[in-house]
Amino acid sequence: MQTNLMIYDGTAAADSDVPRTGGVPLAPAGFTWPVCGCGGPLRFFAHLPVEDGVLSVFVCQNDPGACEFWAAGSGANRVHLFPREGLRPVAVPENGLTLLPAVSAIRTQVVTVDPEDRDEGVDPDAYDLGRAGWKRDPDERFGKQREVLGSLGGSPSYLEDDRVPGCPSCTGTMEFAAHLEEGITWETSMNLGGQLGYVFVCRPCREGAFLTD
């Protein structure tokens, strides 16, 4: 069982076209910074290059708990799938919680784990097993599991089928794209209420969705 983990890899330039959390979003010309239903700008969380473009994730942090940032389609989060060509740094709004305190570079690491390593009586979950495998390999050390910033592809960890979002454009079921963890330290943290984030995408419509568990 393999999981493509996203691992913390130090810092990166705020406008770099590399996998990262934090920094400034890169978008096509004419892109407008997304706004929550509360009227404040969304906070940019992650720039994730994928095979067919770049996933750009925004979540409302203006008044945590007041806006339903954990729910897909709430208006308090946004996921865009941009083409790779013609991306440029976006002008950041002057007011509101728009950027994370630090930029965390990401490298991907394929971890292979034997499903038999799971706890007895518990169904194997690829992401959980991958995180546990990363902690053990190549060397176990305190806090190593915090280096996992999420994963790309695979299946959503322990998410019930009725929570998988549908595409608002074609009404088809969206495809799971990534997990997001809060971050390795409080300075770099994405506030997800202590939960795991899920990124979904409809590739034909280039629509995305975000939710937490």
Disulfide bonds with the S-S distance in Angstrom:
none
